[in-house]
Amino acid sequence: MNRDSPATALLVIDAQESFRRRPDEWAATANPDAIDNISRLVDHARKVGDQVVWVTHSEPGSGGVFDPVNGFVRVISDLDPRDDEIAVTKTTVNAFTSTDLEEQLRRLGVGRVVVCGIRTEQCCETTARMASDLGFDVEFVMDATTTSAIEADGGLAAVSGDAIMRRTESILAARGFATVTRTADRVGVSA
């Protein structure tokens, strides 16, 4: 790492067991390779000395899969968080508003965040936009995110998971919120 440039943190957003507790939705995820790609990003971040940050989403009192009393608000078992890595639990869509994540990153001299995780257009995109607003350089690793389709309901049109991912990629890049990349580009290995 170039010590003259700001530190980098990999933000692993909501890669948690809660989503796998919805088996039909999980089986239809738009990007079944997301968890493998997140794992590759984590390995790479550790190898190059970037900070790895584990973000989980919690909805206390909801009674659902995001209610911490049900035991699913934990990182997906395929991934392996280390005790010395930052872990925050949020109750808002983005990873900053309901946590002390910004303060922790600033203390470590982080100026660049790399975003990956679950719900491309929701918690990942919102975290990327917020990070951009806070002055971080943002890299959004599209193929290390995933989402599910939105069903038609109450007059709203259905949107496929693939369409959501394409839209998110276009908006983040075109509007300047993030540099959109792929896992192979980030880890320096051809696909």
C-alpha positions in Angstrom: 0.0 0.0 0.0 1.2 3.5 -0.8 1.5 5.3 2.5 1.0 8.6 0.8 -2.5 7.6 -0.2 -5.5 7.2 2.1 -6.2 3.8 3.5 -8.9 1.6 2.0 -11.6 -0.3 3.7 -13.7 -3.1 2.2 -17.3 -2.8 3.4 -19.1 -6.1 3.4 -22.8 -5.0 3.6 -25.4 -7.4 5.0 -23.9 -10.6 3.8 -25.8 -12.3 6.6 -27.8 -15.4 7.3 -31.1 -13.5 7.4 -31.3 -13.6 3.7 -30.8 -17.4 3.5 -33.7 -17.8 5.9 -35.9 -16.8 2.9 -35.0 -19.9 0.8 -37.1 -19.3 -2.3 -35.9 -15.7 -2.6 -32.3 -16.8 -1.9 -32.5 -19.5 -4.6 -33.6 -16.9 -7.1 -30.9 -14.3 -6.3 -29.8 -12.3 -9.3 -26.1 -13.1 -8.8 -25.4 -16.6 -7.3 -21.6 -15.9 -7.4 -21.8 -12.9 -5.0 -20.7 -14.7 -1.9 -17.8 -16.3 -3.6 -16.8 -12.9 -5.0 -17.1 -11.3 -1.6 -14.8 -14.0 -0.2 -12.3 -13.2 -2.9 -12.4 -9.5 -2.0 -12.0 -10.3 1.7 -9.0 -12.5 1.0 -7.5 -9.8 -1.2 -8.1 -7.0 1.3 -6.4 -8.9 4.0 -3.5 -9.7 1.8 -2.8 -6.1 0.8 -3.5 -4.7 4.3 -6.9 -3.0 3.7 -9.4 -2.9 6.6 -12.3 -5.3 6.4 -15.5 -4.1 7.8 -18.5 -6.4 8.4 -21.9 -4.7 8.4 -25.1 -6.5 9.4 -28.6 -5.2 9.5 -30.9 -5.6 12.5 -34.6 -4.9 13.0 -35.1 -5.3 16.8 -38.7 -6.2 17.8 -39.7 -7.1 14.2 -40.1 -10.8 14.8 -38.7 -11.6 11.4 -35.4 -12.8 10.0 -33.7 -9.5 10.8 -34.8 -9.5 14.5 -31.6 -10.3 16.5 -33.5 -12.5 18.9 -34.0 -15.0 16.1 -30.3 -15.5 15.7 -29.8 -14.8 12.0 -28.2 -11.4 12.2 -24.7 -12.8 11.7 -22.4 -13.0 8.8 -23.1 -15.8 6.3 -21.2 -19.0 7.5 -19.3 -19.2 4.1 -17.4 -16.0 5.1 -15.0 -15.8 8.0 -14.8 -12.5 9.9 -11.8 -12.1 12.2 -12.0 -10.8 15.7 -9.7 -7.9 14.9 -11.9 -6.6 12.0 -14.5 -3.9 12.5 -18.1 -5.2 12.9 -21.1 -2.9 13.1 -24.8 -3.6 13.2 -27.0 -1.0 11.6 -30.7 -0.3 12.0 -30.9 2.0 9.0 -30.5 1.2 5.3 -27.1 2.8 4.9 -24.1 1.7 7.1 -23.3 5.1 8.5 -26.4 6.8 10.0 -27.1 4.4 12.9 -23.5 3.3 13.6 -20.1 4.9 14.4 -18.6 3.5 11.2 -17.6 6.9 9.8 -15.7 7.7 13.0 -13.9 4.4 13.0 -12.9 4.8 9.4 -11.6 8.3 9.9 -9.6 7.2 12.9 -7.9 4.6 10.7 -7.2 7.2 8.0 -9.5 5.6 5.5 -10.3 7.7 2.5 -11.5 5.0 0.1 -14.3 2.4 0.6 -14.9 -0.6 -1.5 -18.6 -1.7 -1.3 -19.9 -5.2 -1.7 -22.8 -7.2 -0.2 -26.5 -8.0 -0.3 -29.2 -6.0 -1.8 -27.4 -4.2 -4.6 -30.0 -1.4 -4.9 -30.8 -1.1 -1.2 -28.2 -1.2 1.5 -25.2 -1.4 -0.8 -26.2 1.4 -3.1 -27.4 3.6 -0.2 -24.1 3.0 1.7 -22.2 3.9 -1.5 -24.1 7.1 -2.0 -23.7 8.1 1.7 -20.0 7.4 1.6 -19.7 9.6 -1.4 -21.6 12.4 0.4 -19.2 12.0 3.3 -16.2 12.6 1.1 -14.9 9.0 0.7 -13.8 7.7 -2.7 -16.1 4.9 -3.4 -15.6 1.7 -5.5 -18.6 -0.5 -6.0 -17.8 -4.1 -6.9 -21.0 -5.0 -8.9 -20.4 -8.7 -9.2 -19.8 -9.0 -5.5 -23.4 -7.8 -4.8 -26.7 -9.4 -5.4 -30.4 -8.7 -5.0 -33.7 -10.3 -5.7 -36.6 -9.3 -8.0 -39.3 -6.9 -6.9 -42.7 -8.4 -7.5 -45.6 -6.4 -8.9 -47.8 -5.1 -6.1 -50.3 -2.3 -5.6 -49.9 -0.8 -9.1 -46.1 -1.1 -9.0 -44.3 -2.8 -11.9 -42.3 -5.9 -11.3 -38.5 -5.5 -11.7 -36.1 -8.4 -12.2 -33.0 -8.7 -10.1 -30.9 -8.4 -13.2 -32.6 -5.2 -14.2 -32.1 -3.8 -10.7 -28.4 -4.5 -10.8 -28.0 -3.0 -14.3 -29.8 0.2 -13.2 -27.8 0.5 -10.0 -24.5 0.1 -11.9 -25.5 2.8 -14.5 -26.7 5.3 -11.9 -23.8 5.0 -9.5 -21.3 5.3 -12.3 -23.0 7.9 -14.5 -24.0 10.2 -11.6 -20.5 10.0 -10.1 -21.3 8.3 -6.8 -18.8 5.5 -7.3 -16.4 3.8 -9.6 -18.0 0.6 -10.6 -15.7 -2.4 -11.0 -15.7 -6.2 -11.0 -14.1 -8.6 -8.5 -11.4 -9.7 -11.0 -10.4 -6.1 -11.6 -10.2 -5.4 -7.8 -8.1 -8.4 -7.0 -5.9 -8.1 -10.1 -6.8 -11.5 -11.6 -8.3 -12.0 -15.0 -11.7 -13.7 -15.0 
